[in-house]
Amino acid sequence: SAVISQKPSRDICQRGTSLTIQCQVDSQVTMMFWYRQQPGQSLTLIATANQGSEATYESGFVIDKFPISRPNLTFSTLTVSNMSPEDSSIYLCSVDSGRRDTQYFGPGTRLTVL
Amino acid sequence: AQSVAQPEDQVNVAEGNPLTVKCTYSVSGNPYLFWYVQYPNRGLQFLLKYITGDNLVKGSYGFEAEFNKSQTSFHLKKPSALVSDSALYFCAVRDSGNDMRFGAGTRLTVKP
């Protein structure tokens, strides 16, 4: 399985500011995913990021609010822009296994917006 | 589109007793089914998966799950629960090549 790290692990931010979350994988992967887990809720897919192409966003999520970069096969960033308290969540990075059947998850970034 | 349901928000069992966490699914093709566990302040850890083959799948930490095509279920089981098994459990389904969809989660509490 892949080893995935995320930075920061947690942050407390002010309303109206932006935060960029980094995701680093210890091996090259084709597909990376970004999920949001709101307090007491399940995971919701924000977008899928393939290297060399624009991210594909799920319904309800837009690039202006959640811009994503995927500069190479081991790294991705998710930015939460113009934050509001409703953005307080855990943000999780995930990658596909080489056979594209199992997904592995990073430890998450716990974001609190005041 | 694929979907998954976990009918129980909470499951409570006594240590040493068997546990079951329920999951049902809906997919248009052959299902890829997964169980993940989330401990407090941690990410999701992969427990086990069913892709094809034997309906009884064995995974990490002594957990197993049984794929039942006729009932479209994939219940998670463990013969003897430990207090350390207390966590949030997520069932997930994936149509081949598509995104993974998660259930709402079931909080398992194992009491000494």
HADDOCK unambig.tbl for C-alpha pairs under 7 A between the chains (distance, minus, plus):
assign (segid A and resid 41 and name CA) (segid B and resid 104 and name CA) 6.55 0.50 0.50
assign (segid A and resid 42 and name CA) (segid B and resid 102 and name CA) 6.78 0.50 0.50
assign (segid A and resid 42 and name CA) (segid B and resid 103 and name CA) 6.62 0.50 0.50
assign (segid A and resid 42 and name CA) (segid B and resid 104 and name CA) 4.79 0.50 0.50
assign (segid A and resid 42 and name CA) (segid B and resid 105 and name CA) 6.12 0.50 0.50
assign (segid A and resid 43 and name CA) (segid B and resid 102 and name CA) 6.29 0.50 0.50
assign (segid A and resid 104 and name CA) (segid B and resid 46 and name CA) 6.78 0.50 0.50
assign (segid A and resid 105 and name CA) (segid B and resid 43 and name CA) 6.40 0.50 0.50
assign (segid A and resid 105 and name CA) (segid B and resid 44 and name CA) 5.76 0.50 0.50
assign (segid A and resid 105 and name CA) (segid B and resid 45 and name CA) 6.99 0.50 0.50
assign (segid A and resid 106 and name CA) (segid B and resid 43 and name CA) 5.88 0.50 0.50
assign (segid A and resid 107 and name CA) (segid B and resid 42 and name CA) 5.51 0.50 0.50
assign (segid A and resid 107 and name CA) (segid B and resid 43 and name CA) 3.94 0.50 0.50
assign (segid A and resid 108 and name CA) (segid B and resid 42 and name CA) 6.98 0.50 0.50
assign (segid A and resid 108 and name CA) (segid B and resid 43 and name CA) 5.41 0.50 0.50
